[in-house]
Amino acid sequence: VKFKGKMPERILKADTFIDKFREEDSKLSKFFKDLISVRFKVKDETKKLLDLHKPLTVDYFLRKFNLEWTRVIQ
């Protein structure tokens, strides 16, 4: 069937559809690869932070607020 007149903007001809599909597919593939890469980076950085973590003790707060005198002498 031949179409006479101007083709509407959002309609793709069959021969250009495949090219457009591949182009959009490659964009999505790159997006998901980047997303996975970012996820691994965040995971690595989180692990580094956990390794560096040192829990605070009660002694820290006693010193910080000058309350060492409240400690029970043993």
Wavefront OBJ file of the C-alpha trace (Angstrom):
o trace
v 0.000 0.000 0.000
v 1.412 3.322 -0.977
v 0.875 6.276 1.288
v 0.258 9.567 -0.409
v 0.971 12.785 1.350
v 3.205 13.668 4.252
v 3.984 10.912 6.752
v 2.951 11.810 10.334
v 5.937 12.572 12.603
v 5.530 9.693 15.023
v 5.109 7.031 12.343
v 8.244 5.177 11.262
v 8.616 3.338 7.996
v 9.570 -0.326 8.318
v 13.073 0.209 6.942
v 13.891 2.909 9.502
v 12.210 1.094 12.396
v 15.019 -1.468 12.749
v 17.700 1.252 12.792
v 15.751 3.271 15.359
v 15.170 0.137 17.478
v 18.877 -0.729 17.509
v 19.789 2.852 18.416
v 17.358 2.914 21.350
v 18.435 -0.588 22.415
v 22.088 0.469 22.544
v 21.138 3.489 24.686
v 19.266 1.243 27.111
v 22.112 -1.263 27.210
v 24.573 1.525 28.063
v 22.181 2.858 30.719
v 21.898 -0.545 32.431
v 25.651 -1.159 32.225
v 26.254 2.237 33.818
v 23.616 1.532 36.462
v 25.251 -1.773 37.399
v 28.667 -0.106 37.463
v 27.408 2.606 39.823
v 25.816 -0.017 42.045
v 29.123 -1.868 42.400
v 30.966 1.396 43.116
v 28.493 2.278 45.859
v 28.822 -1.210 47.300
v 32.633 -0.930 47.316
v 32.569 2.497 48.963
v 30.085 1.271 51.543
v 32.345 -1.643 52.375
v 35.307 0.740 52.795
v 33.280 2.913 55.170
v 32.232 -0.108 57.199
v 35.840 -1.232 57.453
v 36.850 2.201 58.749
v 34.010 2.398 61.259
v 34.980 2.497 64.907
v 32.074 2.424 67.327
v 31.976 5.115 69.967
v 32.226 4.061 73.562
v 30.640 5.490 76.661
v 34.051 6.919 77.556
v 33.945 9.080 74.444
v 30.723 10.746 75.534
v 31.904 11.148 79.090
v 34.992 12.997 77.867
v 33.074 14.992 75.274
v 30.588 16.358 77.786
v 33.084 16.559 80.622
v 31.279 13.948 82.641
v 34.178 11.687 83.483
v 33.614 12.444 87.136
v 30.344 10.417 86.904
v 32.220 7.209 86.198
v 32.144 4.700 89.008
v 35.601 4.049 90.405
v 36.450 0.373 90.387
l 1 2 3 4 5 6 7 8 9 10 11 12 13 14 15 16 17 18 19 20 21 22 23 24 25 26 27 28 29 30 31 32 33 34 35 36 37 38 39 40 41 42 43 44 45 46 47 48 49 50 51 52 53 54 55 56 57 58 59 60 61 62 63 64 65 66 67 68 69 70 71 72 73 74
